[in-house]
Amino acid sequence: MVDIRRTRWAVLVVTAVVASGVALTRSHQDLPGPQAVTSSPSAYVGSRWRLLTVTDGRGATDVGSAVDAWIELAGDGTFTANDSINMSTARFAVTTTGFDVGGGLTTLAGSRMDDPVLLAAILGIDALTSATADQPVHVTVVSAERENLTVEAGGMRLRFARA
């Protein structure tokens, strides 16, 4: 015979664990974490940045020179991104923890998806450019140094070198 009290307790525990996991996942993807840097936007605005590494739930992928992927944050608020297949142009606005990207256009060329390095670059750049009509992408700047920039958006961490 099934003990109803134990079953209810088990269901409550499982529900709480799942809800906690969802809350943690959402807070990691949607909100700036304590790692957000408060450096001046002048550390990264006005430069083109070449993608070096994409880190997601599966781990880190070194892009290096294998793929020509980059972003540019122009001084006039224009954001341009290239994942080596498609180009995106949008507007960006500096925030206290990074910048928001929205209102953009993207080319839609197709590509083979059997190259894991190319796929990582495409997914990483897409995390920065996947704004909707009414919701910009928030990009958290984790670190901004003279030659390196690390950002997070959409559950992805991207590391760049000044181009």
DSSP file (Angstrom, degrees, kcal/mol; ACC not computed):
  #  RESIDUE AA STRUCTURE BP1 BP2  ACC     N-H-->O    O-->H-N    N-H-->O    O-->H-N    TCO  KAPPA ALPHA  PHI   PSI    X-CA   Y-CA   Z-CA
    1    1 A M              0   0    0      0, 0.0     2,-0.4     0, 0.0     0, 0.0   0.000 360.0 360.0 360.0 142.4    0.0    0.0    0.0
    2    2 A V        -     0   0    0      1,-0.0     2,-0.8     4,-0.0     3,-0.1  -0.658 360.0-131.3 -85.3 131.9    1.3    3.5   -0.8
    3    3 A D     >  -     0   0    0     -2,-0.4     4,-2.2     1,-0.2     5,-0.2  -0.754  16.0-159.9 -82.7 110.3    1.8    5.9    2.0
    4    4 A I  H  > S+     0   0    0     -2,-0.8     4,-2.8     1,-0.2     5,-0.2   0.862  87.9  55.1 -62.9 -38.8    0.0    9.1    0.9
    5    5 A R  H  > S+     0   0    0      1,-0.2     4,-2.4     2,-0.2    -1,-0.2   0.920 110.0  45.8 -63.4 -42.5    2.0   11.3    3.2
    6    6 A R  H  > S+     0   0    0      2,-0.2     4,-2.7     1,-0.2    -2,-0.2   0.902 112.8  50.9 -66.1 -40.0    5.3   10.1    1.9
    7    7 A T  H  X S+     0   0    0     -4,-2.2     4,-2.4     2,-0.2    -2,-0.2   0.934 111.6  46.9 -63.1 -46.1    4.1   10.5   -1.7
    8    8 A R  H  X S+     0   0    0     -4,-2.8     4,-2.5     2,-0.2    -2,-0.2   0.921 112.8  50.0 -60.8 -43.9    2.9   14.1   -1.0
    9    9 A W  H  X S+     0   0    0     -4,-2.4     4,-2.5    -5,-0.2    -2,-0.2   0.919 111.1  49.0 -61.3 -43.8    6.2   14.9    0.7
   10   10 A A  H  X S+     0   0    0     -4,-2.7     4,-2.5     1,-0.2    -1,-0.2   0.904 111.1  49.9 -63.6 -41.3    8.2   13.5   -2.2
   11   11 A V  H  X S+     0   0    0     -4,-2.4     4,-2.5     2,-0.2    -1,-0.2   0.909 111.2  49.5 -64.3 -41.7    6.1   15.4   -4.7
   12   12 A L  H  X S+     0   0    0     -4,-2.5     4,-2.4     2,-0.2    -2,-0.2   0.912 111.9  48.0 -62.8 -43.3    6.6   18.7   -2.7
   13   13 A V  H  X S+     0   0    0     -4,-2.5     4,-2.4     2,-0.2    -2,-0.2   0.938 113.3  46.7 -64.5 -47.1   10.4   18.1   -2.6
   14   14 A V  H  X S+     0   0    0     -4,-2.5     4,-2.6     1,-0.2     5,-0.2   0.920 112.7  50.4 -62.0 -43.9   10.7   17.4   -6.3
   15   15 A T  H  X S+     0   0    0     -4,-2.5     4,-2.6    -5,-0.2    -1,-0.2   0.906 110.9  49.0 -60.5 -42.6    8.6   20.4   -7.1
   16   16 A A  H  X S+     0   0    0     -4,-2.4     4,-2.3     2,-0.2    -1,-0.2   0.902 111.6  48.8 -65.2 -41.2   10.7   22.6   -4.9
   17   17 A V  H  X S+     0   0    0     -4,-2.4     4,-2.2     2,-0.2    -2,-0.2   0.931 113.5  46.3 -64.9 -45.5   13.9   21.4   -6.5
   18   18 A V  H  X S+     0   0    0     -4,-2.6     4,-2.4     2,-0.2    -2,-0.2   0.928 113.0  49.7 -62.7 -45.3   12.6   21.9  -10.0
   19   19 A A  H  X S+     0   0    0     -4,-2.6     4,-2.4     1,-0.2    -1,-0.2   0.892 110.6  50.4 -61.9 -39.8   11.3   25.3   -9.2
   20   20 A S  H  X S+     0   0    0     -4,-2.3     4,-2.6     2,-0.2    -1,-0.2   0.912 109.9  50.4 -64.2 -41.9   14.7   26.3   -7.7
   21   21 A G  H  X S+     0   0    0     -4,-2.2     4,-2.5     2,-0.2    -2,-0.2   0.906 111.1  48.3 -63.0 -42.0   16.5   25.1  -10.7
   22   22 A V  H  X S+     0   0    0     -4,-2.4     4,-2.6     2,-0.2     5,-0.2   0.917 112.2  49.4 -63.9 -43.6   14.2   27.1  -13.1
   23   23 A A  H  X S+     0   0    0     -4,-2.4     4,-2.5     1,-0.2    -2,-0.2   0.913 112.4  47.3 -63.4 -42.3   14.7   30.2  -10.9
   24   24 A L  H  X S+     0   0    0     -4,-2.6     4,-2.1     2,-0.2    -1,-0.2   0.913 112.4  49.8 -65.7 -41.7   18.5   29.8  -10.9
   25   25 A T  H  X S+     0   0    0     -4,-2.5     4,-2.1     1,-0.2    -2,-0.2   0.935 112.9  46.4 -62.6 -46.1   18.6   29.3  -14.6
   26   26 A R  H  X S+     0   0    0     -4,-2.6     4,-3.1     1,-0.2     5,-0.4   0.912 111.5  51.0 -63.6 -42.4   16.4   32.3  -15.3
   27   27 A S  H  X S+     0   0    0     -4,-2.5     4,-1.3     1,-0.2    -1,-0.2   0.868 110.8  49.8 -66.1 -33.3   18.4   34.5  -13.0
   28   28 A H  H  < S+     0   0    0     -4,-2.1   127,-0.3    -5,-0.2    -1,-0.2   0.901 120.0  35.7 -68.7 -39.3   21.7   33.4  -14.7
   29   29 A Q  H  < S+     0   0    0     -4,-2.1   125,-0.7    -5,-0.2   126,-0.3   0.832 126.9  32.0 -84.4 -33.2   20.3   34.1  -18.2
   30   30 A D  H  < S+     0   0    0     -4,-3.1    -3,-0.2    -5,-0.2    -2,-0.1   0.691 110.2  55.4-104.6 -20.7   18.2   37.2  -17.6
   31   31 A L  S  < S-     0   0    0     -4,-1.3     2,-0.2    -5,-0.4   109,-0.1  -0.890  85.2-105.5-118.9 145.0   19.7   39.2  -14.8
   32   32 A P        -     0   0    0      0, 0.0    -3,-0.1     0, 0.0    -2,-0.1  -0.469  41.3-139.0 -65.0 134.8   23.2   40.6  -14.5
   33   33 A G    >   -     0   0    0     -2,-0.2     3,-1.9    -5,-0.2    -5,-0.0  -0.247  30.4 -91.3 -87.3 178.9   25.1   38.6  -11.9
   34   34 A P  T 3  S+     0   0    0      0, 0.0    -1,-0.1     0, 0.0     0, 0.0   0.612 120.3  72.0 -66.5  -9.6   27.5   39.8   -9.2
   35   35 A Q  T 3   +     0   0    0      2,-0.1     0, 0.0   108,-0.0     0, 0.0   0.514  67.7 123.0 -84.0  -3.7   30.3   39.4  -11.8
   36   36 A A    <   -     0   0    0     -3,-1.9     2,-0.3     1,-0.1   106,-0.2  -0.322  57.7-136.8 -60.9 138.5   29.1   42.4  -13.8
   37   37 A V        -     0   0    0    104,-3.0   104,-0.2    60,-0.3   106,-0.1  -0.676   9.8-151.6 -98.1 150.8   31.9   45.0  -14.1
   38   38 A T        +     0   0    0     -2,-0.3    -1,-0.1   104,-0.1    59,-0.1   0.029  46.9 139.7-108.6  27.2   31.4   48.7  -13.6
   39   39 A S        -     0   0    0    102,-0.1   102,-0.1     1,-0.1   106,-0.1  -0.269  64.2 -86.2 -68.4 159.6   34.2   49.7  -15.9
   40   40 A S    >   -     0   0    0      1,-0.1     3,-2.4   104,-0.1     4,-0.2  -0.375  29.2-126.1 -65.3 139.1   33.7   52.7  -18.2
   41   41 A P  G >> S+     0   0    0      0, 0.0     4,-3.5     0, 0.0     3,-2.0   0.742 105.6  78.3 -57.9 -20.9   32.1   51.9  -21.5
   42   42 A S  G 34 S+     0   0    0      1,-0.3    -2,-0.1     2,-0.2    33,-0.0   0.703  80.8  69.4 -62.5 -15.5   35.1   53.6  -23.1
   43   43 A A  G <4 S+     0   0    0     -3,-2.4    -1,-0.3     1,-0.1   102,-0.1   0.736 122.0   9.2 -71.8 -22.1   37.0   50.4  -22.3
   44   44 A Y  T X4 S+     0   0    0     -3,-2.0     3,-0.8    -4,-0.2    29,-0.3   0.598 104.6  94.2-132.3 -22.6   34.9   48.6  -25.0
   45   45 A V  T 3< S+     0   0    0     -4,-3.5    29,-0.2     1,-0.2    30,-0.1  -0.536  84.7  34.1 -76.2 142.1   32.9   51.1  -27.0
   46   46 A G  T 3  S+     0   0    0     27,-4.6     2,-0.3     1,-0.3    -1,-0.2   0.631 103.3  96.8  90.8  16.1   34.6   52.3  -30.2
   47   47 A S  E <   -A   73   0A   0     -3,-0.8    26,-2.1    26,-0.8     2,-0.4  -0.936  68.1-128.3-136.7 157.2   36.3   49.0  -31.0
   48   48 A R  E     -A   72   0A   0     -2,-0.3   115,-3.0    24,-0.2     2,-0.4  -0.886  27.4-157.0-100.3 138.2   35.9   45.8  -33.0
   49   49 A W  E     -AB  71 162A   0     22,-3.7    22,-2.4    -2,-0.4     2,-0.4  -0.975   6.4-143.8-124.1 125.8   36.2   42.6  -31.0
   50   50 A R  E     -AB  70 161A   0    111,-3.2   111,-2.3    -2,-0.4    20,-0.3  -0.743  27.1-115.9 -89.5 130.2   37.2   39.2  -32.4
   51   51 A L  E     + B   0 160A   0     18,-2.7    18,-0.3    -2,-0.4   109,-0.2  -0.468  40.5 164.8 -69.8 129.4   35.5   36.2  -30.8
   52   52 A L  E     +     0   0A   0    107,-3.3    11,-3.5     1,-0.3    12,-1.6   0.767  60.7  12.1-108.7 -45.3   37.9   33.8  -29.1
   53   53 A T  E     -CB  62 159A   0    106,-1.6   106,-2.5     9,-0.3     2,-0.4  -0.997  50.8-161.1-143.6 140.6   35.8   31.5  -26.9
   54   54 A V  E     -CB  61 158A   0      7,-2.2     7,-2.7    -2,-0.3     2,-0.5  -0.993  13.6-170.3-120.3 127.5   32.1   30.6  -26.4
   55   55 A T  E     +CB  60 157A   0    102,-2.9   102,-2.6    -2,-0.4     5,-0.2  -0.974  18.0 148.1-120.8 129.2   31.1   29.0  -23.1
   56   56 A D  E >   -C   59   0A   0      3,-2.2     3,-1.6    -2,-0.5   100,-0.1  -0.648  66.1 -62.3-137.6-163.9   27.6   27.5  -22.6
   57   57 A G  T 3  S+     0   0    0      1,-0.3     3,-0.1    -2,-0.2    99,-0.1   0.702 131.5  53.7 -61.9 -20.3   26.1   24.6  -20.7
   58   58 A R  T 3  S-     0   0    0      1,-0.4     2,-0.3     0, 0.0    -1,-0.3   0.594 119.0-100.9 -90.3 -11.7   28.1   22.1  -22.6
   59   59 A G  E <   -C   56   0A   0     -3,-1.6    -3,-2.2     2,-0.0    -1,-0.4  -0.816  54.5 -34.1 124.8-166.7   31.5   23.8  -21.9
   60   60 A A  E     -C   55   0A   0     -2,-0.3     2,-0.5    -5,-0.2    -5,-0.2  -0.737  41.6-163.3 -99.6 141.3   33.9   26.1  -23.6
   61   61 A T  E     -C   54   0A   0     -7,-2.7    -7,-2.2    -2,-0.3     2,-0.6  -0.988  16.1-139.5-121.8 121.6   34.7   26.1  -27.4
   62   62 A D  E     +C   53   0A   0     -2,-0.5    -9,-0.3    -9,-0.2    58,-0.1  -0.705  21.9 177.1 -79.7 121.3   37.8   27.9  -28.6
   63   63 A V    >>  +     0   0    0    -11,-3.5     3,-1.8    -2,-0.6     4,-0.6   0.850  21.7 151.8 -91.0 -42.8   37.0   29.7  -31.8
   64   64 A G  T 34 S-     0   0    0    -12,-1.6     3,-0.4     1,-0.3    -1,-0.1  -0.137  77.0 -29.9  50.2-135.4   40.4   31.3  -32.2
   65   65 A S  T 34 S+     0   0    0      1,-0.2    -1,-0.3     3,-0.1     3,-0.1   0.379 117.6  92.8 -95.1   3.6   41.2   32.0  -35.9
   66   66 A A  T <4 S+     0   0    0     -3,-1.8     2,-0.4     1,-0.2    -1,-0.2   0.800  94.1  31.9 -66.5 -28.3   39.1   29.1  -37.2
   67   67 A V  S  < S-     0   0    0     -4,-0.6     2,-1.6    -3,-0.4    -1,-0.2  -0.995  76.1-134.1-134.0 135.6   36.1   31.3  -37.6
   68   68 A D        +     0   0    0     -2,-0.4     2,-0.4    16,-0.1    16,-0.3  -0.594  50.6 148.8 -88.7  75.8   36.0   35.0  -38.5
   69   69 A A        +     0   0    0     -2,-1.6   -18,-2.7   -18,-0.3     2,-0.3  -0.913  12.9 146.0-113.4 138.3   33.4   36.1  -35.9
   70   70 A W  E     -AD  50  82A   0     12,-2.3    12,-2.8    -2,-0.4     2,-0.3  -0.979  33.1-140.6-160.2 165.7   33.4   39.5  -34.3
   71   71 A I  E     -AD  49  81A   0    -22,-2.4   -22,-3.7    -2,-0.3     2,-0.4  -0.952  11.1-157.7-130.1 155.3   31.3   42.4  -32.9
   72   72 A E  E     -AD  48  80A   0      8,-2.8     8,-2.3    -2,-0.3     2,-0.7  -0.995   5.2-165.2-135.0 130.0   31.8   46.1  -33.2
   73   73 A L  E     -AD  47  79A   0    -26,-2.1   -27,-4.6    -2,-0.4   -26,-0.8  -0.880  21.5-157.7-112.8  95.2   30.4   48.7  -30.8
   74   74 A A    >   -     0   0    0      4,-2.6     3,-1.9    -2,-0.7     4,-0.1  -0.365  25.7-117.2 -76.9 153.8   30.7   52.0  -32.6
   75   75 A G  T 3  S+     0   0    0      1,-0.3    -1,-0.1     2,-0.1   -30,-0.1   0.689 112.3  62.5 -62.6 -19.9   30.8   55.3  -30.8
   76   76 A D  T 3  S-     0   0    0      2,-0.1    -1,-0.3     1,-0.0    -2,-0.0   0.346 124.0 -98.0 -89.2   7.3   27.5   56.4  -32.5
   77   77 A G  S <  S+     0   0    0     -3,-1.9    15,-2.4     1,-0.3     2,-0.5   0.573  77.8 140.7  89.4  10.3   25.6   53.5  -30.8
   78   78 A T  E     - E   0  91A   0     13,-0.2    -4,-2.6    -4,-0.1     2,-0.5  -0.760  35.2-160.5 -88.8 130.2   25.7   51.2  -33.8
   79   79 A F  E     -DE  73  90A   0     11,-2.8    11,-2.9    -2,-0.5     2,-0.4  -0.949  10.6-178.4-110.0 125.0   26.2   47.5  -33.0
   80   80 A T  E     -DE  72  89A   0     -8,-2.3    -8,-2.8    -2,-0.5     2,-0.3  -0.978   0.8-178.5-124.2 138.6   27.5   45.2  -35.8
   81   81 A A  E     -DE  71  88A   0      7,-2.5     7,-3.0    -2,-0.4     2,-0.4  -0.990  10.6-170.1-137.7 145.6   28.1   41.5  -35.4
   82   82 A N  E     -DE  70  87A   0    -12,-2.8   -12,-2.3    -2,-0.3     5,-0.2  -0.982  11.3-175.3-136.0 121.9   29.4   38.8  -37.8
   83   83 A D        -     0   0    0      3,-2.1   -14,-0.2    -2,-0.4     4,-0.1   0.288  62.1-100.3 -96.1  10.3   29.3   35.1  -37.0
   84   84 A S  S    S+     0   0    0      2,-0.4     3,-0.1   -16,-0.3   -15,-0.1   0.151 119.1  47.5  87.8 -10.8   31.2   34.4  -40.2
   85   85 A I  S    S+     0   0    0      1,-0.4     2,-0.3    33,-0.1    24,-0.1   0.673 115.4  29.5-116.6 -48.3   28.0   33.4  -42.1
   86   86 A N        -     0   0    0     22,-0.1    -3,-2.1    21,-0.0    -1,-0.4  -0.872  65.3-144.6-120.3 150.5   25.5   36.2  -41.2
   87   87 A M  E     -E   82   0A   0     -2,-0.3    20,-2.3    -5,-0.2     2,-0.4  -0.915  14.1-165.9-113.0 138.7   25.9   39.9  -40.5
   88   88 A S  E     -EF  81 106A   0     -7,-3.0    -7,-2.5    -2,-0.4     2,-0.4  -0.965   5.2-170.0-124.8 142.3   23.7   41.8  -38.0
   89   89 A T  E     +EF  80 105A   0     16,-2.5    16,-2.8    -2,-0.4     2,-0.3  -1.000  23.6 141.0-129.9 134.5   23.3   45.5  -37.5
   90   90 A A  E     -E   79   0A   0    -11,-2.9   -11,-2.8    -2,-0.4     2,-0.3  -0.839  47.1 -94.6-151.8-175.2   21.5   47.0  -34.5
   91   91 A R  E     -EF  78 102A   0     11,-2.3    11,-2.4    -2,-0.3     2,-0.3  -0.857  33.4-161.4-108.3 149.3   21.5   49.8  -32.0
   92   92 A F  E     - F   0 101A   0    -15,-2.4     2,-0.4    -2,-0.3     9,-0.2  -0.969   6.1-161.3-131.2 152.7   23.0   49.5  -28.5
   93   93 A A  E     - F   0 100A   0      7,-2.0     7,-2.7    -2,-0.3     2,-0.1  -0.999  25.0-120.0-132.0 130.1   22.6   51.5  -25.4
   94   94 A V  E     - F   0  99A   0     -2,-0.4     5,-0.3     5,-0.2     2,-0.2  -0.447  32.8-173.6 -68.5 138.2   25.1   51.4  -22.5
   95   95 A T        -     0   0    0      3,-2.5     3,-0.4    -2,-0.1    -1,-0.0  -0.661  42.8 -93.6-120.5 179.4   23.6   50.3  -19.1
   96   96 A T  S    S+     0   0    0     -2,-0.2     3,-0.1     1,-0.2    -2,-0.0   0.740 125.8  31.7 -68.8 -21.2   25.0   50.2  -15.6
   97   97 A T  S    S-     0   0    0    -59,-0.1    44,-2.5    42,-0.1   -60,-0.3   0.334 134.9 -56.2-118.2   5.9   26.1   46.5  -16.1
   98   98 A G  E    S- G   0 140A   0     -3,-0.4    -3,-2.5    42,-0.3     2,-0.3  -0.830  77.5 -55.0 161.4-119.3   26.9   46.4  -19.8
   99   99 A F  E     -FG  94 139A   0     40,-2.4    40,-3.2    -5,-0.3     2,-0.4  -0.991  30.4-128.7-158.4 155.6   24.7   47.3  -22.8
  100  100 A D  E     -FG  93 138A   0     -7,-2.7    -7,-2.0    -2,-0.3     2,-0.5  -0.894  19.2-157.3-107.4 138.3   21.4   46.5  -24.4
  101  101 A V  E     +FG  92 137A   0     36,-2.6    36,-3.0    -2,-0.4     2,-0.3  -0.963  30.0 135.3-116.9 128.6   21.1   45.5  -28.1
  102  102 A G  E     +F   91   0A   0    -11,-2.4   -11,-2.3    -2,-0.5   -23,-0.1  -0.985  36.5  49.8-161.5 170.4   17.9   45.9  -30.1
  103  103 A G  E    S+     0   0A   0     29,-0.4     2,-0.2    -2,-0.3    -1,-0.1   0.881  77.1 146.9  67.0  41.8   16.2   47.1  -33.2
  104  104 A G  E     -     0   0A   0    -14,-0.1     2,-0.3    25,-0.1   -14,-0.3  -0.510  44.2-136.2-111.9 175.4   18.4   45.2  -35.6
  105  105 A L  E     -F   89   0A   0    -16,-2.8   -16,-2.5    -2,-0.2     2,-0.4  -0.954  17.4-166.8-126.1 146.1   18.5   43.4  -38.9
  106  106 A T  E     -F   88   0A   0     -2,-0.3   -18,-0.2   -18,-0.2     2,-0.1  -0.996  21.3-124.9-135.1 138.4   20.3   40.2  -39.7
  107  107 A T        -     0   0    0    -20,-2.3   -22,-0.1    -2,-0.4   -21,-0.0  -0.443  20.6-144.5 -71.8 159.0   21.1   38.5  -43.0
  108  108 A L        +     0   0    0     -2,-0.1     2,-0.2   -22,-0.1   -22,-0.1  -0.329  34.7 155.3-127.1  51.7   19.7   34.9  -43.2
  109  109 A A        -     0   0    0    -24,-0.1     2,-0.1     1,-0.1   -24,-0.0  -0.554  38.1-127.4 -76.0 143.0   22.2   32.9  -45.2
  110  110 A G        -     0   0    0     -2,-0.2     2,-0.3   -25,-0.0    -1,-0.1  -0.417  28.2-177.2 -85.9 165.9   22.2   29.1  -44.5
  111  111 A S        -     0   0    0     -2,-0.1     2,-0.2     0, 0.0   -26,-0.0  -0.988  35.2 -92.3-157.5 156.6   25.2   27.1  -43.5
  112  112 A R        -     0   0    0     -2,-0.3     3,-0.3     1,-0.1     6,-0.0  -0.557  30.7-158.7 -68.7 139.3   26.2   23.5  -42.7
  113  113 A M        +     0   0    0     -2,-0.2    -1,-0.1     1,-0.2     6,-0.0   0.025  66.5  96.8-111.0  26.1   25.9   22.9  -39.0
  114  114 A D        +     0   0    0      1,-0.0    -1,-0.2     5,-0.0    -2,-0.0   0.459  61.9  87.3 -95.2   0.1   28.3   20.0  -38.7
  115  115 A D     >  -     0   0    0     -3,-0.3     4,-2.6     1,-0.1     5,-0.2  -0.881  63.8-159.9 -98.4 110.7   31.3   22.1  -37.6
  116  116 A P  H  > S+     0   0    0      0, 0.0     4,-2.0     0, 0.0    -1,-0.1   0.810  90.3  51.6 -64.0 -29.8   31.2   22.4  -33.8
  117  117 A V  H  > S+     0   0    0      2,-0.2     4,-2.1     1,-0.2     5,-0.1   0.934 112.5  44.7 -71.8 -45.5   33.4   25.5  -33.8
  118  118 A L  H  > S+     0   0    0      1,-0.2     4,-2.5     2,-0.2     5,-0.2   0.914 113.3  51.6 -62.1 -43.1   31.3   27.3  -36.4
  119  119 A L  H  X S+     0   0    0     -4,-2.6     4,-2.7     1,-0.2     5,-0.2   0.900 108.4  51.1 -61.9 -41.5   28.1   26.3  -34.6
  120  120 A A  H  X S+     0   0    0     -4,-2.0     4,-2.5    -5,-0.2    -1,-0.2   0.914 111.2  48.4 -61.7 -42.8   29.5   27.7  -31.3
  121  121 A A  H  X S+     0   0    0     -4,-2.1     4,-2.6     2,-0.2     5,-0.3   0.919 112.6  48.0 -63.8 -43.6   30.3   31.0  -33.0
  122  122 A I  H  X S+     0   0    0     -4,-2.5     4,-2.4     1,-0.2    -2,-0.2   0.942 115.2  44.2 -62.6 -48.4   26.9   31.2  -34.6
  123  123 A L  H  X S+     0   0    0     -4,-2.7     4,-1.6     2,-0.2    -2,-0.2   0.880 114.0  51.1 -65.6 -38.0   25.1   30.4  -31.3
  124  124 A G  H  X S+     0   0    0     -4,-2.5     4,-0.7    -5,-0.2     3,-0.2   0.949 113.7  42.0 -64.9 -49.7   27.3   32.8  -29.3
  125  125 A I  H >X S+     0   0    0     -4,-2.6     3,-1.0     1,-0.2     4,-1.0   0.880 111.2  58.0 -64.9 -37.4   26.8   35.8  -31.6
  126  126 A D  H 3X S+     0   0    0     -4,-2.4     4,-1.1    -5,-0.3     3,-0.4   0.848  96.6  62.3 -61.4 -33.6   23.1   34.9  -31.8
  127  127 A A  H 3< S+     0   0    0     -4,-1.6    -1,-0.3     1,-0.2    -2,-0.2   0.805 108.2  43.8 -60.8 -28.2   22.9   35.2  -28.0
  128  128 A L  H << S+     0   0    0     -3,-1.0    -1,-0.2    -4,-0.7    -2,-0.2   0.686 121.2  37.7 -87.6 -20.1   23.9   38.9  -28.5
  129  129 A T  H  < S+     0   0    0     -4,-1.0     2,-0.6    -3,-0.4    -2,-0.2   0.317  81.0 102.6-117.1   7.5   21.6   39.6  -31.4
  130  130 A S     <  +     0   0    0     -4,-1.1    -1,-0.1    -5,-0.1    -4,-0.1  -0.121  47.0 148.4 -90.9  40.1   18.4   37.7  -30.8
  131  131 A A        -     0   0    0     -2,-0.6     2,-0.2    -3,-0.1   -29,-0.1  -0.344  39.1-136.4 -68.5 152.5   16.3   40.7  -29.6
  132  132 A T  B >   -J  135   0B   0      3,-2.3     3,-0.5     1,-0.0   -29,-0.4  -0.543  33.8 -93.2 -99.4 174.8   12.6   40.8  -30.3
  133  133 A A  T 3  S+     0   0    0      1,-0.2    -2,-0.1    -2,-0.2    -1,-0.0   0.830 125.5  24.9 -58.5 -32.9   10.7   43.8  -31.5
  134  134 A D  T 3  S+     0   0    0      1,-0.2    -1,-0.2     2,-0.0    -3,-0.0   0.356 118.7  60.0-115.9   5.9    9.8   44.9  -28.0
  135  135 A Q  B <   -J  132   0B   0     -3,-0.5    -3,-2.3     3,-0.0    -1,-0.2  -0.894  66.3-154.3-139.5 107.8   12.6   43.3  -25.9
  136  136 A P        -     0   0    0      0, 0.0     2,-0.5     0, 0.0   -34,-0.2  -0.300  29.8-104.2 -71.4 164.0   16.3   44.1  -26.4
  137  137 A V  E     -G  101   0A   0    -36,-3.0   -36,-2.6    -9,-0.2     2,-0.6  -0.782  29.7-141.0 -86.1 127.6   19.0   41.7  -25.5
  138  138 A H  E     -G  100   0A   0     -2,-0.5     2,-0.6   -38,-0.2    16,-0.3  -0.820  15.3-163.7 -90.2 126.3   20.8   42.6  -22.2
  139  139 A V  E     -G   99   0A   0    -40,-3.2   -40,-2.4    -2,-0.6     2,-0.5  -0.950   6.6-150.3-111.4 119.7   24.5   42.0  -22.5
  140  140 A T  E     -GH  98 152A   0     12,-2.7    12,-2.3    -2,-0.6     2,-0.8  -0.775  10.5-138.4 -90.1 128.3   26.4   41.9  -19.1
  141  141 A V  E     + H   0 151A   0    -44,-2.5  -104,-3.0    -2,-0.5    10,-0.3  -0.791  22.1 179.3 -86.5 113.8   30.0   43.0  -19.3
  142  142 A V  E    S-     0   0A   0      8,-2.3     2,-0.3    -2,-0.8     9,-0.2   0.881  70.7  -4.4 -82.3 -42.6   31.9   40.6  -17.1
  143  143 A S  E     - H   0 150A   0      7,-1.8     7,-2.8  -106,-0.1     2,-0.4  -0.978  57.4-171.0-152.4 142.4   35.3   42.1  -17.7
  144  144 A A  E     + H   0 149A   0     -2,-0.3     2,-0.2     5,-0.2     5,-0.2  -0.929  20.0 160.2-136.8 109.5   36.6   44.9  -20.0
  145  145 A E        -     0   0    0      3,-3.2    -2,-0.0    -2,-0.4  -106,-0.0  -0.679  55.8 -88.9-120.6 175.9   40.3   45.4  -20.3
  146  146 A R  S    S+     0   0    0     -2,-0.2     3,-0.0     1,-0.2    -1,-0.0   0.891 124.1  15.3 -54.3 -44.4   42.4   47.1  -22.9
  147  147 A E  S    S+     0   0    0      1,-0.1    15,-2.0    14,-0.1     2,-0.4   0.468 123.0  56.8-112.8  -4.1   42.8   44.0  -25.1
  148  148 A N  E     - I   0 161A   0     13,-0.2    -3,-3.2   -99,-0.0     2,-0.4  -0.978  50.5-174.6-136.3 145.3   40.1   41.6  -23.8
  149  149 A L  E     -HI 144 160A   0     11,-1.9    11,-3.4    -2,-0.4     2,-0.4  -0.997   3.4-171.3-137.4 129.5   36.3   41.8  -23.4
  150  150 A T  E     +HI 143 159A   0     -7,-2.8    -8,-2.3    -2,-0.4    -7,-1.8  -0.991  13.9 172.5-123.8 128.4   34.1   39.1  -21.7
  151  151 A V  E     -HI 141 158A   0      7,-2.5     7,-2.8    -2,-0.4     2,-0.4  -0.879  19.6-148.1-131.1 161.2   30.4   39.3  -21.9
  152  152 A E  E     +HI 140 157A   0    -12,-2.3   -12,-2.7    -2,-0.3     2,-0.3  -0.995  25.2 151.2-130.2 139.5   27.3   37.2  -21.0
  153  153 A A  E >   + I   0 156A   0      3,-2.1     3,-2.1    -2,-0.4   -14,-0.1  -0.928  66.0   3.9-161.3 141.3   23.9   37.0  -22.7
  154  154 A G  T 3  S-     0   0    0   -125,-0.7  -125,-0.1   -16,-0.3  -124,-0.1   0.805 129.4 -54.4  54.9  34.0   21.3   34.4  -23.0
  155  155 A G  T 3  S+     0   0    0   -126,-0.3     2,-0.3  -127,-0.3    -1,-0.3   0.577 115.7 112.0  78.8   8.0   23.2   31.9  -20.9
  156  156 A M  E <   - I   0 153A   0     -3,-2.1    -3,-2.1  -127,-0.1     2,-0.5  -0.884  54.1-152.1-115.3 146.5   26.3   32.2  -23.0
  157  157 A R  E     -BI  55 152A   0   -102,-2.6  -102,-2.9    -2,-0.3     2,-0.4  -0.980  14.8-168.6-115.8 128.4   29.7   33.7  -22.1
  158  158 A L  E     -BI  54 151A   0     -7,-2.8    -7,-2.5    -2,-0.5     2,-0.5  -0.959   7.2-159.1-121.0 134.2   31.8   35.1  -24.9
  159  159 A R  E     -BI  53 150A   0   -106,-2.5  -107,-3.3    -2,-0.4  -106,-1.6  -0.950  16.4-176.2-113.8 130.9   35.4   36.1  -24.7
  160  160 A F  E     -BI  51 149A   0    -11,-3.4   -11,-1.9    -2,-0.5     2,-0.4  -0.827  18.6-145.7-123.0 158.2   36.8   38.6  -27.3
  161  161 A A  E     -BI  50 148A   0   -111,-2.3  -111,-3.2    -2,-0.3   -13,-0.2  -0.958  39.2 -98.3-118.5 144.3   40.1   40.1  -28.2
  162  162 A R  E      B   49   0A   0    -15,-2.0  -113,-0.3    -2,-0.4   -15,-0.0  -0.412 360.0 360.0 -60.2 131.0   40.4   43.7  -29.5
  163  163 A A              0   0    0   -115,-3.0    -1,-0.2    -2,-0.1  -114,-0.1   0.443 360.0 360.0 -86.3 360.0   40.7   43.4  -33.3
